């Protein structure tokens, strides 16, 4: 946004999204169900589908 550029990144991997995006749009069955700044959306999801996406991500653990 600082450079006046935008990208559209389509992914179910919210870890990747969190690392690359300032704002997220969540779609379900071809419709927008939620949009928010990334940190806000990950901390306080408003929609059930968004919560399911967040909780479907495997937790990162250190081997051993």
C-alpha positions as CSV (number, residue, x, y, z in Angstrom):
1,X,0.0,0.0,0.0
2,X,2.9,2.4,0.7
3,X,4.0,2.0,-2.9
4,X,0.4,2.1,-4.3
5,X,0.6,-1.6,-5.1
6,X,-1.8,-4.5,-4.2
7,X,-1.8,-8.2,-4.8
8,X,-4.5,-10.8,-4.5
9,X,-3.3,-13.9,-2.7
10,X,-5.7,-16.9,-2.6
11,X,-4.9,-19.4,0.1
12,X,-6.3,-21.4,3.0
13,X,-2.9,-21.0,4.8
14,X,-3.5,-18.2,7.2
15,X,0.1,-18.4,8.4
16,X,1.2,-17.3,4.9
17,X,-1.5,-14.7,4.8
18,X,-0.5,-13.3,8.2
19,X,3.1,-12.9,7.1
20,X,2.3,-11.2,3.8
21,X,-0.9,-9.3,4.1
22,X,-2.1,-6.2,5.9
23,X,-5.8,-6.9,5.3
24,X,-7.8,-10.1,4.8
25,X,-11.0,-10.9,3.0
26,X,-12.5,-14.3,3.9
27,X,-14.8,-15.9,1.3
28,X,-17.2,-18.8,1.7
29,X,-19.1,-20.3,-1.2
30,X,-18.0,-17.4,-3.5
31,X,-19.2,-14.7,-1.1
32,X,-17.3,-12.3,1.1
33,X,-18.2,-13.2,4.7
34,X,-15.6,-11.1,6.6
35,X,-13.0,-8.5,6.0
36,X,-10.6,-6.9,8.4
37,X,-7.0,-6.0,9.1
38,X,-5.1,-9.2,9.4
39,X,-4.1,-9.0,13.1
40,X,-7.7,-8.0,14.1
41,X,-9.2,-10.8,12.1
42,X,-6.9,-13.5,13.5
43,X,-7.4,-12.3,17.1
44,X,-11.1,-11.6,16.9
45,X,-12.8,-13.5,14.0
46,X,-16.5,-12.6,13.7
47,X,-17.7,-15.4,11.5
48,X,-17.9,-19.1,12.2
49,X,-16.2,-20.0,8.9
50,X,-13.3,-17.7,9.7
51,X,-12.9,-19.3,13.2
52,X,-12.9,-22.8,11.5
53,X,-10.2,-21.7,9.1
54,X,-8.0,-20.4,12.0
55,X,-8.5,-23.5,14.1
56,X,-7.8,-25.8,11.1
57,X,-4.2,-24.7,10.9
58,X,-1.7,-27.1,12.4
59,X,0.4,-25.7,15.3
60,X,4.1,-25.3,14.6
61,X,6.1,-27.3,17.1
62,X,9.8,-27.9,17.5
63,X,10.9,-31.5,16.9
64,X,12.3,-33.5,19.8
